[in-house]
Amino acid sequence: MYSIILDGKVLDFKYKKVNEFIWAFYVGDIRVGRVFKMKHHWSCVGDVTTCNLYPVEGFKTRYHASEFMLKAGGFYNK
């Protein structure tokens, strides 16, 4: 399981399946955005309240799409 430290708290990555192709992505109880399983890659869209990303495509895994949203939203720098 993956996690980040935010404000001194460890927050785990969580995914809630919306339908066959879409998962809502959370760190702890904070909804960061959604990830989409496309035919050959993953895409993501960040929520307005956290990272306000337009669709970004071409990630190899769901994790890579999630990590990108966290970095773009300023959650952490790796």
C-alpha positions as a printed Julia matrix, in Angstrom:
78×3 Matrix{Float64}:
   0.0    0.0     0.0
   1.21   3.51   -0.8
   0.95   6.51    1.49
   2.17  10.09    1.97
   2.82  12.23    5.02
   0.72  15.39    5.1
   0.74  17.77    8.08
   2.49  15.12   10.19
  -0.13  12.45    9.45
   0.33   9.33    7.32
  -2.41   9.18    4.69
  -2.91   6.02    2.66
  -3.84   5.93   -1.01
  -7.44   4.74   -1.47
  -9.39   3.97   -4.6
 -13.18   3.71   -4.81
 -14.49   2.11   -7.96
 -17.08   4.3    -9.69
 -17.7    2.01  -12.65
 -15.81  -0.43  -14.86
 -13.29   2.2   -16.04
 -13.24   4.94  -13.38
 -11.83   5.06   -9.83
 -12.02   7.99   -7.4
  -8.6    8.57   -5.81
  -8.22   9.62   -2.18
  -5.37  10.19    0.25
  -6.9    9.6     3.65
 -10.31  11.27    3.4
  -9.18  13.89    0.86
 -10.5   13.29   -2.64
  -7.69  14.18   -5.04
  -9.28  13.23   -8.37
 -10.26  10.38  -10.64
  -8.23   7.87  -12.63
  -9.48   6.23  -15.81
  -8.44   2.9   -17.34
  -8.21   3.43  -21.07
  -7.45   0.72  -23.59
  -3.63   1.0   -23.43
  -2.95   3.53  -20.67
  -4.31   5.37  -17.62
  -5.61   8.95  -17.5
  -6.39  11.27  -14.62
  -8.44  14.36  -13.8
  -7.77  16.28  -10.6
 -10.58  17.73   -8.48
 -11.05  21.5    -8.46
 -10.55  21.7    -4.68
  -7.23  19.81   -4.63
  -5.25  20.08   -7.85
  -7.63  21.33  -10.6
  -6.11  19.32  -13.45
  -7.6   18.91  -16.86
  -7.42  15.4   -18.28
  -3.85  14.14  -18.5
  -3.27  10.92  -20.42
  -0.61   8.34  -21.08
   0.34   6.89  -17.69
   1.54   3.29  -17.59
  -0.12   2.47  -14.26
  -2.83   3.77  -11.95
  -0.13   4.56   -9.4
   1.76   6.81  -11.84
  -1.43   8.76  -12.64
  -2.14   9.13   -8.91
   1.42  10.23   -8.13
   1.24  12.87  -10.86
  -1.97  14.32   -9.37
  -0.34  14.53   -5.95
   2.76  16.27   -7.31
   0.7   18.68   -9.44
  -1.53  19.43   -6.46
   1.45  20.24   -4.24
   0.93  17.35   -1.83
   4.59  16.32   -1.91
   7.8   16.52   -3.89
   9.64  13.31   -4.53
